[in-house]
Amino acid sequence: MEESNLSIGRNALFCHYQKAVTDYLVIALMQETEAVIMTNGLTLMPIRHLDLDHIHLTVRINLREWEEQSQVASVHLAYPKQERVQG
């Protein structure tokens, strides 16, 4: 599959951060994409990198609310922006 280029890898990013006194956990699904860079020897080299412009799904969890099992929603989903078609 790697050689056939039929599948694109997906990666999960887990990020724990604190804002004020609240802890959050962010989970994001990102795809790898291919690009070409120029080396110091002026040759082109294919590389794979995370495509940060096209994050598929992001979840932010308020860990304090999650632990307290609060009735307040503690999970927030963020979907990528949809491009508008002009026509």
C-alpha positions as CSV (number, residue, x, y, z in Angstrom):
1,M,0.0,0.0,0.0
2,E,2.8,2.4,0.8
3,E,4.2,2.2,-2.7
4,S,0.9,2.3,-4.5
5,N,0.0,5.7,-2.9
6,L,-3.6,4.5,-2.5
7,S,-3.8,5.3,1.2
8,I,-2.9,8.4,3.1
9,G,-1.7,8.1,6.7
10,R,-3.7,9.7,9.5
11,N,-2.2,10.8,12.7
12,A,-3.8,11.6,16.1
13,L,-2.4,14.6,18.0
14,F,-3.0,14.6,21.8
15,C,-2.3,17.9,23.5
16,H,-2.7,18.6,27.2
17,Y,-2.7,22.3,28.2
18,Q,-3.8,24.6,31.0
19,K,-5.6,27.9,30.5
20,A,-6.0,29.9,33.8
21,V,-6.8,27.1,36.3
22,T,-8.5,24.8,33.8
23,D,-6.9,21.8,32.2
24,Y,-7.9,20.8,28.6
25,L,-7.2,17.9,26.4
26,V,-7.2,18.5,22.6
27,I,-7.4,15.6,20.2
28,A,-7.0,16.3,16.5
29,L,-6.9,14.0,13.5
30,M,-4.5,15.1,10.8
31,Q,-3.5,13.6,7.4
32,E,0.0,13.3,6.0
33,T,0.6,14.9,2.7
34,E,3.5,14.7,0.3
35,A,5.7,17.6,-0.8
36,V,9.1,18.2,-2.3
37,I,12.0,20.1,-0.8
38,M,15.3,21.3,-2.2
39,T,18.3,20.0,-0.3
40,N,21.6,21.8,0.3
41,G,23.0,20.0,-2.7
42,L,20.2,21.6,-4.9
43,T,18.4,18.3,-5.5
44,L,14.7,17.7,-5.0
45,M,13.7,15.3,-2.3
46,P,10.2,14.0,-1.6
47,I,9.0,14.3,2.0
48,R,5.8,13.6,4.0
49,H,4.5,16.1,6.5
50,L,1.4,16.8,8.6
51,D,-1.2,18.8,6.6
52,L,-2.1,21.4,9.2
53,D,-4.4,23.3,6.8
54,H,-6.8,20.3,6.6
55,I,-7.3,19.0,10.1
56,H,-10.2,16.6,9.9
57,L,-11.6,16.7,13.5
58,T,-10.7,18.4,16.7
59,V,-12.1,17.7,20.1
60,R,-11.4,19.8,23.2
61,I,-12.3,18.3,26.5
62,N,-12.5,20.3,29.7
63,L,-10.8,17.9,32.1
64,R,-12.2,19.4,35.3
65,E,-15.8,19.1,34.0
66,W,-15.1,15.6,32.7
67,E,-13.8,14.5,36.1
68,E,-16.6,16.1,38.0
69,Q,-19.1,14.5,35.6
70,S,-20.9,17.8,35.4
71,Q,-24.2,18.3,33.6
72,V,-22.5,21.0,31.6
73,A,-21.2,19.9,28.2
74,S,-17.5,19.4,28.5
75,V,-16.7,18.2,25.0
76,H,-16.6,20.7,22.1
77,L,-16.2,19.5,18.5
78,A,-14.7,21.7,15.9
79,Y,-15.1,20.8,12.2
80,P,-12.9,22.2,9.5
81,K,-14.2,25.2,7.6
82,Q,-16.2,24.3,4.5
83,E,-15.1,26.1,1.3
84,R,-18.0,27.9,-0.3
85,V,-18.7,27.3,-3.9
86,Q,-19.3,30.5,-5.9
87,G,-21.9,30.1,-8.6
